[in-house]
Amino acid sequence: MRVFLVWIYAFFFGVAQAQAPLQSASPEELIEKLNPTTPSNSSPFKTRGFRNLTPEVKASTNASTDQSANSVEKPIASNEKPTAPIEKPSVELVIQFEFNSSTVLSSSKPLLDNLAKAVNSDQLRSFSFMIEGHTDAVGTPAYNLKLSDQRAVSVMKYLMTKGVSKDRLNAAGKGSTELLLPDKPDAAENRRVKIILNS
């Protein structure tokens, strides 16, 4: 039981750490987070698996009135794998902009320079990326959506000035629809840019 609790704690702590937007990262760190062939990105869960499991049928004490006791759902065949949505490799970055503007502050340019180096690296050169802009919940939803879209486009244009092909980039604003900290809608951590591997 203790090992199970440690595993649960480590899993959730790890997820929480993975969600924190990065304020700085080297090109190598960004490559590791975005590369789909990195072991940590290839599968979100590592398990031994369950093979050759068959459900047990328990006899009912009152078979005439309890038909559900003998009903069995079709088991998953041993060669079938349950499917779960797998998140694409992504990284969330703290990119600072001028107030109520899509102009990137100079303090965030080194991080974007490293992102451009990572995206243009041999490991990531054949992939395309989605740039998502996110805001906090301050302001109207329509305003936040427009601002986040402008900021995502601004990041895309900056990456293009660093040699990343426009054909490999898409930009979209999410406004405050996907808060990183839903219980703190006004928190600065909600204002971020997310880079997602497209293909």
C-alpha angles and dihedrals in degrees: 000000000000091000090051092052091048089051091050091049093047092048096050094040089051091050091050091050092048091054096055109105114242119242092190136009137163121240088253092055091049092048090052092052095045101037110102091205093059106111093234090054099045096072129010093209132040115203137155089235133226116265134183094003116163123185119247117238113215119203116237122234089221106035095172095061102029110060094157092067091072096040115106128190115231107269121230108260115246091247094049120089121208110243124227128175108268117209116231116241110274143160130208117216134193103232115177121217133185111271112284088354142102093225110121113231117236090241089068097047096086090058091049090047089055090047090053090050090050095048091048093047122115090251095056103025094103095053134083125218141212117220112206123193118209131188137189120253096263108118131019120315091241092052093046092050092051093046094047090050091050090049093049089051090048091055090047091052091048091053089050090056086057093056103269110141116244088224089068097051136073127176132205136168120226098181111198095325095107106039115186089212106031092177089057104041094171095050119125091232088072090064102081147119120242122204114202129186107242103184 
